[in-house]
Amino acid sequence: MRLTIRMDSPRSTEHVPARYDVETVDLASVDGVLSTTRSVRLRLDLDRPVPNDVLLDCIDIAEQGPGGGNQSSRRWLIIRDKAQKEALSDLYWEGAGKWMVSARDKLAGTEHRNTRVMRSAAHLAEHLTEVPALVIPCIWGVHDDSKKPGLFDSVVQSAWSFCLAARARGLATAWTTAILNQDAEIREILEIPEGVTPIALLPVAYSTGGDFASVPRRSAEEVSYFDKWGRTYEDRDDQSPRSIAERPGATVEIDIDAPPDKVWSLISDISVSAQFSEEFQGAEWVEGHHGPAVGAQFVGTNRHPAIGEWQTTSTITAFVENEQFGWAVGDDEETAAARWRWEIDELHGHRCRLRHTVRLGPGPSGLTPAIEAMPDKEALIVDRRQQEHLANMRRCVEGVKALAETP
Ligand SMILES: Cc1cc2nc3c(=O)[nH]c(=O)nc-3n(C[C@H](O)[C@H](O)[C@H](O)COP(=O)(O)O)c2cc1C
């Protein structure tokens, strides 16, 4: 294994720190770069040249990323030649650009959440030839569906390091893959041998300036599961066994071959889960309340073999058409016995991912007397309840999927 500190290179390698003391880390700068490296397509300076040395510096940094077997299997194609850029741009245009431009034109002036992305994506497609450098990270290896981590898994992390190193130097990049399905054509243009896989096309230019911001994403608590799939905690304490004070929860998700509005029409019905859940029996609006709308209340009936039948009054706390429907068991989320949510993420317009979540507490619930009676069994009680919820919630998302996908 040879380190990339090349004594024979005229280019300085001082940009790859030989040692770095983490005690002196400037966390704000590091996190700033990590959080604001955006897909830049509109603010690319197409007139300012990008020196090769800067690109190679970024690749040196990126090559510090981990690789399976500690082998040097990544290769980087830097496209500078105008004819080569034109050939790739034509491919990009045929494969995706045309579609992006028509999507941009269709969405222009609408409130659709993809309006901005499409404006930016279409702009890149129209100007790809003019971008100073196109960088294509490649890997010796192919997707072989073996499920084993292969060589392929040794390149994505480095390619992203390249984007970060570029951002730290005032350059802008965009992660694009739209061209990759034209595999034979790319290989022919770039003379990439069989056995090597290109994994992205990164347009690289200086940015025309201005700030780049972090963007809203789901919180770590929402997308992180502890110990087993689907188990969430809003406040997991790493020192103690599971407890209700940690606000444990459960999340199930399913991809549905139907558009968001069709799924919304099902999940915004407060009784939909009664068709599938073994516990939830149905719900009725509280007299004088006509939902669904934030603040509206309904009474739900539940049944459990160990508890019998009971009823709870819930208040709708989230209602965003085609996106989010949630309620608190009780009057509000701060004092709720539990908080339930349906969420719909649109996938490419005509499909969606349905997400169903529950958070237990912070208010008292049916679990409270059981935990008070058997405090030493709290972890077990919490675990069982998460399992029960997960099983019923899975039945519900599968049931909604079946209904939504029925023509
Ligand atoms: C796997 C992958 C493929 C992508 N392919 C393209 C593409 O072909 N063209 C494009 O303009 N953007 C592409 N993007 C960029 C996304 O559209 C972009 O990440 C999204 O708009 C969010 O913007 P952000 O990266 O600034 O957060 C891709 C991103 C990823 C992760």
Ligand as a Chemical Component Dictionary entry (heavy atoms), coordinates in Angstrom:
data_LIG
# 
_chem_comp.id                   LIG 
_chem_comp.type                 NON-POLYMER 
_chem_comp.pdbx_formal_charge   0 
_chem_comp.three_letter_code    LIG 
# 
loop_
_chem_comp_atom.comp_id 
_chem_comp_atom.atom_id 
_chem_comp_atom.alt_atom_id 
_chem_comp_atom.type_symbol 
_chem_comp_atom.charge 
_chem_comp_atom.model_Cartn_x 
_chem_comp_atom.model_Cartn_y 
_chem_comp_atom.model_Cartn_z 
_chem_comp_atom.pdbx_ordinal 
LIG C1  C1  C 0 -27.914 9.519  -5.797  1  
LIG C2  C2  C 0 -28.170 10.932 -6.256  2  
LIG C3  C3  C 0 -28.414 11.183 -7.585  3  
LIG C4  C4  C 0 -28.644 12.479 -8.040  4  
LIG N1  N1  N 0 -28.775 12.717 -9.380  5  
LIG C5  C5  C 0 -28.930 13.982 -9.828  6  
LIG C6  C6  C 0 -28.950 14.260 -11.238 7  
LIG O1  O1  O 0 -28.784 13.385 -12.070 8  
LIG N2  N2  N 0 -29.106 15.543 -11.631 9  
LIG C7  C7  C 0 -29.227 16.570 -10.750 10 
LIG O2  O2  O 0 -29.357 17.716 -11.177 11 
LIG N3  N3  N 0 -29.184 16.334 -9.402  12 
LIG C8  C8  C 0 -29.019 15.074 -8.928  13 
LIG N4  N4  N 0 -28.936 14.837 -7.580  14 
LIG C9  C9  C 0 -29.002 15.975 -6.645  15 
LIG C10 C10 C 0 -30.312 16.033 -5.897  16 
LIG O3  O3  O 0 -31.300 16.469 -6.782  17 
LIG C11 C11 C 0 -30.105 16.999 -4.729  18 
LIG O4  O4  O 0 -29.352 16.330 -3.769  19 
LIG C12 C12 C 0 -31.387 17.516 -4.171  20 
LIG O5  O5  O 0 -31.877 18.456 -5.053  21 
LIG C13 C13 C 0 -31.226 18.170 -2.800  22 
LIG O6  O6  O 0 -30.356 19.238 -2.855  23 
LIG P1  P1  P 0 -29.091 19.304 -1.876  24 
LIG O7  O7  O 0 -28.130 18.221 -2.302  25 
LIG O8  O8  O 0 -28.532 20.677 -2.078  26 
LIG O9  O9  O 0 -29.576 19.111 -0.491  27 
LIG C14 C14 C 0 -28.672 13.559 -7.114  28 
LIG C15 C15 C 0 -28.432 13.292 -5.761  29 
LIG C16 C16 C 0 -28.156 12.007 -5.344  30 
LIG C17 C17 C 0 -27.852 11.770 -3.886  31 
# 
loop_
_chem_comp_bond.comp_id 
_chem_comp_bond.atom_id_1 
_chem_comp_bond.atom_id_2 
_chem_comp_bond.value_order 
_chem_comp_bond.pdbx_ordinal 
LIG C1  C2  SING 1  
LIG C2  C3  SING 2  
LIG C2  C16 DOUB 3  
LIG C3  C4  DOUB 4  
LIG C4  N1  SING 5  
LIG C4  C14 SING 6  
LIG N1  C5  DOUB 7  
LIG C5  C6  SING 8  
LIG C5  C8  SING 9  
LIG C6  O1  DOUB 10 
LIG C6  N2  SING 11 
LIG N2  C7  SING 12 
LIG C7  O2  DOUB 13 
LIG C7  N3  SING 14 
LIG N3  C8  DOUB 15 
LIG C8  N4  SING 16 
LIG N4  C9  SING 17 
LIG N4  C14 SING 18 
LIG C9  C10 SING 19 
LIG C10 O3  SING 20 
LIG C10 C11 SING 21 
LIG C11 O4  SING 22 
LIG C11 C12 SING 23 
LIG C12 O5  SING 24 
LIG C12 C13 SING 25 
LIG C13 O6  SING 26 
LIG O6  P1  SING 27 
LIG P1  O7  DOUB 28 
LIG P1  O8  SING 29 
LIG P1  O9  SING 30 
LIG C14 C15 DOUB 31 
LIG C15 C16 SING 32 
LIG C16 C17 SING 33 
# 
